[in-house]
């Protein structure tokens, strides 16, 4: 099997495996947030637990932290998600789209012959 660099996406998949981390990414879609702002969105989790989740996201390359004074802000990095799309989704999307176009044309041909 050819090496297409998919193994370097393992940390991204690991980060995306948690619904909490996916929810954090959804929060960051609207713009950067401080650790405290993110922690406030998860009242059932400790700040330490949130910091651990943020570290996994950072290790996966999905977030980029930046310190501003005493606060740490987290920015969404969509590039790893795009790489997953390019590697997995787009490869499987193309054959399905072609099959649907072909099926549509076949139905249209049958409808035209029956009319």
C-alpha positions as CSV (number, residue, x, y, z in Angstrom):
1,X,0.0,0.0,0.0
2,X,1.5,3.4,-1.0
3,X,2.5,5.8,1.8
4,X,0.3,8.9,1.2
5,X,1.1,10.6,4.4
6,X,-2.1,9.5,6.1
7,X,-0.2,8.4,9.3
8,X,0.6,12.0,10.1
9,X,-3.1,12.6,10.4
10,X,-3.4,10.2,13.4
11,X,-3.1,13.0,16.0
12,X,-5.9,14.8,14.2
13,X,-8.2,11.8,14.2
14,X,-7.3,11.3,17.9
15,X,-8.3,14.9,18.7
16,X,-11.5,14.6,16.7
17,X,-12.5,11.4,18.5
18,X,-13.9,13.3,21.5
19,X,-17.3,15.0,21.4
20,X,-16.0,17.5,23.9
21,X,-13.1,18.5,21.7
22,X,-15.4,18.7,18.7
23,X,-17.6,21.1,20.7
24,X,-14.5,23.1,21.5
25,X,-13.7,23.4,17.8
26,X,-17.3,24.5,17.2
27,X,-16.8,27.3,19.8
28,X,-13.6,28.4,18.1
29,X,-15.2,28.6,14.7
30,X,-16.7,31.9,15.8
31,X,-13.3,33.3,16.8
32,X,-10.5,32.8,19.3
33,X,-11.4,32.2,22.9
34,X,-9.4,32.2,26.1
35,X,-9.0,29.1,28.2
36,X,-11.4,30.5,30.8
37,X,-14.1,31.3,28.2
38,X,-13.9,27.8,26.9
39,X,-14.0,26.3,30.4
40,X,-17.1,28.4,31.2
41,X,-18.9,26.5,28.3
42,X,-18.4,23.2,30.2
43,X,-19.6,23.7,33.7
44,X,-19.4,19.9,34.4
45,X,-15.7,19.7,33.6
46,X,-12.8,21.1,35.6
47,X,-10.5,23.8,34.1
48,X,-7.7,21.2,34.2
49,X,-9.8,18.8,32.1
50,X,-10.4,21.5,29.6
51,X,-6.7,22.3,29.5
52,X,-6.0,18.6,28.7
53,X,-8.5,18.6,25.9
54,X,-7.0,21.8,24.5
55,X,-3.5,20.2,24.6
56,X,-4.8,17.3,22.6
57,X,-6.3,19.7,20.0
58,X,-3.0,21.6,19.9
59,X,-1.0,18.4,19.5
60,X,-3.3,17.5,16.6
61,X,-2.6,20.9,15.0
62,X,-6.3,21.8,15.2
63,X,-5.7,24.8,17.5
64,X,-3.0,27.4,17.8
65,X,-2.5,29.0,21.2
66,X,-1.3,32.6,21.7
67,X,-0.5,34.2,25.1
68,X,-1.7,37.7,25.7
69,X,-0.6,38.8,29.1
70,X,-1.9,36.3,31.6
71,X,-4.4,34.8,29.3
72,X,-4.0,32.1,26.7
73,X,-6.2,32.4,23.6
74,X,-6.9,29.5,21.3
75,X,-7.3,29.9,17.6
76,X,-8.9,27.4,15.2
77,X,-6.6,25.9,12.5
78,X,-8.8,24.4,9.8
79,X,-5.9,23.1,7.7
80,X,-5.8,19.6,9.3
81,X,-9.6,19.2,8.8
82,X,-9.1,20.2,5.2
83,X,-6.4,17.6,4.9
84,X,-8.7,14.9,6.2
85,X,-11.4,16.0,3.7
86,X,-8.8,15.9,0.9
87,X,-7.5,12.5,1.9
88,X,-10.8,10.7,2.9
89,X,-14.0,12.5,2.0
90,X,-13.1,13.8,-1.5
91,X,-11.8,10.4,-2.6
92,X,-15.0,8.7,-1.8
93,X,-17.3,11.6,-2.8
94,X,-16.3,11.5,-6.5
95,X,-17.4,8.0,-7.3
96,X,-20.7,8.5,-5.5
97,X,-21.4,11.7,-7.4
98,X,-20.6,10.1,-10.7
99,X,-22.8,7.1,-9.9
100,X,-25.7,9.4,-9.0
101,X,-25.3,11.4,-12.3
102,X,-25.2,8.2,-14.2
103,X,-28.3,6.8,-12.4
104,X,-30.2,10.1,-13.1
105,X,-29.3,9.9,-16.8
106,X,-30.5,6.3,-16.9
107,X,-33.8,7.2,-15.3
108,X,-34.3,10.1,-17.6
109,X,-33.5,7.9,-20.6
110,X,-36.1,5.3,-19.5
111,X,-38.7,8.0,-18.8
112,X,-38.1,9.4,-22.3
113,X,-38.5,6.0,-23.9
114,X,-41.7,5.3,-22.0
115,X,-43.3,8.6,-23.0
